[in-house]
Amino acid sequence: MQELSEIQLSLLTGKTRNTIRKKLGEMKSKPGPHRARLYPSGPALELIYCGTAGTGDKTGFVPAAEAARLLTVARKDQIELEMEVTRKERILLDDLEETNDRVFSNLAGMLKANRGKELTDDLVKDMLQEARNVGVALTDAG
């Protein structure tokens, strides 16, 4: 990749040397002839015009290639999630909340009905069975 000095970049872009120096402030340079600072042309021009050299910076600019890559990754994740729901490997949040509300309401009702009474073995078994039925209810709901 060709290396350009601040003066060459200024002439090439039509921007002042001060602007070029400010834009390239973060980029490492190599010493050149006559105390010039030499910068790789590709990253330097990207930094001057877009405000970034690479995959994005504080300006929020993302090059087209990186944006396409990020979009592809997001689409892949979305497709995997949809396939998990279709194969019923993932429980929908609404179904989970509805089942939990029903089970906890039933358990609370059993406890309130027996307030002040001794809990019998049958009642404890009923309450534990209600809690165990959460998994069954969720697989049936999906």
N, C-alpha and C positions, 0 to 999 in steps of 0.2 A: 504494500500500500504506500502510496506516495506521501511524503511528509512535507508540510507547508509551514511557512513562518507566519507570524501574526500579520506582517505586511502583505504577504501573498493572499492570505485569507481575507484581509480587508479589501484588497483590489478585486478579488474574485466575487465577494458578496456585496460590495458596495457599502459596507458598514465601516464606521470609524475604527481606528486601532483601539481606542478606549473601550468601545462596545465589544470588540472581539476579545480583548483582555478580560473584561468582566465575565463574558459568557464562558470563556475557557479557564476561568479561575480555578476550578476544581480538577481539571485535567492535567495529568503529568506530561511534561515536555522533555525533549532532549536538547542538549546544547547544539547549536549550529554555527555556521561561519558568521563572523562579525557580531558575536554575542546574541545571535538570534535564537529564539525558542522555536523548536520544530514540533509540530503536532501531526499525528496520523490524520490524513485528509477526511476519511469517512466518518469516524466518530466526532471529529472536530466540527464538520459541517452539520451533522445531526444535532450536536450540542448548540451550535449557533442558531439554527433555524427552529428546532423543535424544543430546545431546552432540556434535552436528555441525551445520554449516550448509553444505550443499553435497553433495559426493559421498563423504564419509567422512573420518574423522580418526583420531587415535591410539586412540580407543576401539574402532575396528573396525566401528562402525555404518555400514551402507550403506542409504540410503533405497530403498524398494520400486521406484521407477522406475529408479534406477541399477542395482539388482540385476537387473531384467528386461533392461535394455540389455546388461549384461555377459554374462548368460546367452545372449542372442541372438547376441552376437559369438562366444562360445565354441562354440555349436552350429554356426554358420556355418563356423568354422575346422575343426571336427571333420568336417563334411560334405565340405568341400573336400579334406581329407586322405584320407577314405575313397574319394572319387571318383578321386583320383590313384592310389591303390592298385588300384582296380577297373580303371582304364584302363591299368594297368601302366606308369604314368609314374614311380612311386616304387618303389624296390627295398626289399624287406623286409630288415630287419637280419639276421635269421637266415640268409636266403639268401646275403647278402653275406659274412657270417662263414664260412659253410660253404665257399663258393667260394674265398675267400682262404686258408683253412686248407688246402684241397686243392692249390691252386696252389703255395703256399709249401712245402708238404711235398714236392711233386714236384720243385720247383727245388732244395730242400735235398738230396733223394735223388740228383739228377743231379750236384750238386757233390761230395757225399760219395763217390759211386762213382768219381769222377775225381780224387780227392785225390792230389796228388803227380804227376799226369799233366798233360801239356800239353792245354789246351782246344782242340779242333779246331773248324774252322768249322761243321761239321755239328752238333756239340754246342751251340755258341753259338746257332745257328739254332733248334735244338730248344727251348732254354731261352727264347729270346725269343718263339717261337711259343706256348709254354705261357703266358707272361705276357700275350700278346695275346688269348688265348682267354678271359680273364676276362670281358670284355664280352659275348662270345657266350654263355658259360655263364650269366651273370646274366640276359640277356634270355630264354634258354630256361627258366630256373628260374621266372621271373615268369609 
